[in-house]
Amino acid sequence: MFELHHLSANEQWDWLHKGELDPVDLVEHYLRRIERLDPDLGAFATVTPELALERARALRDAGIGSTILWGLP
């Protein structure tokens, strides 16, 4: 089964800039993945879902930006 994390960062960026993917969708995907996997991995000391979603919404609402990593979590 295909999931967004199977895409490389370049592919995710391309999808974002083509409008095939929204920053909020990408952040939500990774937050669900962190929630599912991190209890066993312990890879994150702090996760701030509300702040990540707030930032993703702000990026989405502002439109595609010119920064190199625009929209990538």
C-alpha positions as CSV (number, residue, x, y, z in Angstrom):
1,M,0.0,0.0,0.0
2,F,1.3,3.5,-0.9
3,E,1.8,6.0,1.8
4,L,3.1,9.6,1.6
5,H,6.3,8.7,3.5
6,H,7.2,6.4,0.6
7,L,7.8,9.6,-1.4
8,S,11.3,11.2,-1.2
9,A,11.5,14.7,0.1
10,N,12.0,15.9,-3.5
11,E,8.8,14.1,-4.6
12,Q,6.8,15.5,-1.6
13,W,8.0,19.0,-2.5
14,D,7.0,18.5,-6.1
15,W,3.6,17.3,-5.1
16,L,3.2,20.3,-2.8
17,H,4.2,22.7,-5.5
18,K,1.9,21.1,-8.1
19,G,-1.0,21.4,-5.7
20,E,-1.4,17.6,-5.5
21,L,-0.6,17.7,-1.8
22,D,-1.4,20.2,0.9
23,P,1.0,21.0,3.8
24,V,-1.7,20.1,6.3
25,D,-2.2,16.7,4.7
26,L,1.5,16.0,4.9
27,V,1.8,17.1,8.6
28,E,-1.3,15.1,9.5
29,H,0.2,12.0,7.9
30,Y,3.5,12.4,9.8
31,L,1.8,13.1,13.1
32,R,-0.3,9.9,12.7
33,R,2.9,8.0,11.9
34,I,4.7,9.5,14.9
35,E,1.8,8.6,17.2
36,R,1.8,5.0,15.9
37,L,5.5,4.3,15.9
38,D,7.2,6.5,18.5
39,P,6.0,4.7,21.6
40,D,8.2,1.8,20.6
41,L,11.0,3.9,19.0
42,G,11.3,6.8,21.4
43,A,12.7,8.9,18.6
44,F,11.0,12.2,19.7
45,A,11.5,13.9,23.0
46,T,8.8,16.5,22.2
47,V,6.0,16.5,19.6
48,T,3.9,19.6,19.2
49,P,1.0,18.6,16.9
50,E,-1.0,21.8,17.5
51,L,2.0,24.0,16.5
52,A,2.8,21.9,13.5
53,L,-0.7,22.0,12.2
54,E,-1.0,25.7,12.9
55,R,2.2,26.3,10.8
56,A,1.0,24.0,8.0
57,R,-2.4,25.8,7.9
58,A,-0.6,29.2,7.7
59,L,1.6,28.0,4.9
60,R,-1.4,26.6,3.0
61,D,-3.4,29.8,3.5
62,A,-0.5,32.0,2.4
63,G,-0.1,30.1,-0.9
64,I,2.9,28.4,-2.3
65,G,6.0,30.1,-1.1
66,S,9.4,30.7,-2.6
67,T,11.5,29.2,0.2
68,I,13.4,26.0,-0.7
69,L,11.6,23.7,1.7
70,W,8.1,25.3,1.6
71,G,5.5,22.9,3.0
72,L,7.8,20.1,4.0
73,P,7.5,19.1,7.7
